[in-house]
């Protein structure tokens, strides 16, 4: 059975990421920077996916993905991201973890594993 998040449009979750960041004094630009860093998409490609209502499964399948994402570790929703067995769910959890770090005030250089 596939998880329902896989068929969920990225554009339906994106505003939640932005709201979470902005509530903590961060910006939409920083959310975009994180998504672009993780996925390898250009700003135009990201906007295209948001405009088209691309689901998470397709979004991550089409993304070149940053190899440095393997450095992302820690717990999100009570689960260690590096131990998530399903590759697609792991990518989604990586994104969740990065947005959490942004909302917690972590510097961008640390979030982007620079």
Buried (B, 14 or more C-beta within 10 A) or exposed (E): EEEEEBEBBBBEBBEEBBEBBBEEEBEBEBBBBBBBBBBBBEEEBBEEBBEEEBBBBBBBEBBEBBEEBEEBEEEBEEBEBBEBEEEBBBBBBBBBBBBBBBBEEBEBEEBBEE
